[in-house]
Amino acid sequence: MAPTKIPTATISRARYIHYWRNAKECFEGMKDAALAERWHLTALNGVHCVIAAADALLIHTAGLRCKSKDHLDVFTLLDQYVDDPDASKMLKHSISVVRRKSDIEYRAKRVSETDAHQLIKQVERFYEWVRAKIRQ
């Protein structure tokens, strides 16, 4: 059986900047929330930063936007289109963050300070890598 094709849309590479601005805003929100010791908000902003940064990188690199309902599919596409020796390692950080999205958004369990700081480190690594790739 052939693998399922991930739905995408062609988009002008110049549009990456809109997604990057969203990523940057979420990154700054994550940092601000951490300073205020608002761990749940820290984690939410971190997850959304990674999603927006991944979209920005895919658009910048391939002129494609992932239209899949599964947020993890964008990382499969990035693995196909981003030519970088660090890509595999960076994508692992981002996937780890996004896999926690449902738990962070919908479970009644609070995000601990320790969990928030671990997530921040992963988000920072991915965000800085994307920033270097798109030269921002």
Protein Blocks (a to p, Z undefined) as FASTA:
>chain_A
ZZdddddddddfklmmmmmmmmmmmmmmmmmmmmnopaklmmmmmmmmmmmmmmmmmmmm
nopacfbfblklmmmmmmmmmccfklmmmmmmmmmmmmmmmmmmmmmbdcdfklmmmmmm
mmmmmmmmmmmmnoZZ
